[in-house]
């Protein structure tokens, strides 16, 4: 039995997702490669965005991959943690702003 649901070695198997559906897998990897090419945003900026999103969606594989990628692209520990805090602020804010829906419901039901 595996020790954890997520296994670090599975990240290395990511390229094998084409095994069961080659055409769509290849299209995804072509798209993925193009997204991360230098463009209006630098590779470094895209890597930091990916790290923040990885934390927002809580993907341990993505966190591992983009921690390594941000370091490779010249980011330091403080920048990585700041990106994580941006993610946390957006997640927290999203929960709080949905509180407006609750407040609207309370007002409708109380009046």
N, C-alpha and C positions, 0 to 999 in steps of 0.2 A: 504494500500500500504506500502511496506517495505521502510525504510528510505535509504537504501543503497543496491547496487547490491550484495555485499558480506556481509553476516550476520555471526557474531561471533558464534552463536549457530550451524551453519551448520558444523563447524569443528567437533563438537561432533557427527555428523551424518555420519562421514566418514566410519565407520564400516558397515554401512547399504548399501554400494554400492553393496554388494553381493545379495541384495534383487532381483534385476532384472536379475542377471547372477551369480548364486552361485558358479559354478565350477571355472570360471575365477577369480572371486573376491577372493575366497579362495586361489587360486594359487598365486595371487598377494600378499595377506597378508602373506603367507608363505615365499615368496621371500623377501618381505619387512623386515620381522622379521629377516631373515638370513643375509641380507645386514647389518643391524645395530648391529649384534652381535660383540663382541670383536674378533678381528682377527689380521691381520698385523697392522691395525689401531685401536687405542683405541676408546671406545664409545665416549669419549670427542672429539677426533679428527674428528670422523665421524659426530658428532653433529655440530661442527664448519663448516665443509664442507657443510652440509645440510643447515645451516643458510646462508652461502654465496650464494649457489645455489638458495635458496629461494628468495633472493634479485635479483639475475640475471634474474630469470624467473618471478619475481614480483608476487609471489603467497602470498596473505595476510594470507591465512590459514597456509601455511608452515612457514611464518615469525612468526606468533603467536606460532605455535607448537615448532619450533626450537629455538626461544628465550627462552621459558620455559625450553626446554630440555638442552640447553647449560648452563643455570644457574644451573639446577639440577646436571649437570655433572661437576660443579666446575669452570666454566668460569666466568670472571668478565666483567664489562661494557667495559673496554678498549679492551679486547680480542674480544668481540662481535663486537664493532665498527671497529676494525682492519679487521675482517672477511668481514664486509660490504664494507670497502675500497678496499679489494682485489677483491671483486665482481665488484665494480665500475671500477677499473683499467682494469680488463679483458673485461668488456663490452665496455669501452671507446677505449681500444686498438683494439678490434675487429672491431669497426666502422672505426677507423683510418686506419688499415691495408687494409680494403676494398677500401680505397682511392687509393691504388696502381692500382686497376682495372680502376678507373676513370682516373688516370694519363696515364695508358696504352692506353685507348680509346682516350684521348686528343692527345697524341703523334701520334697515328695511323691516326687520322682525320686531324691533322695539317700538316702531312708530305705528 
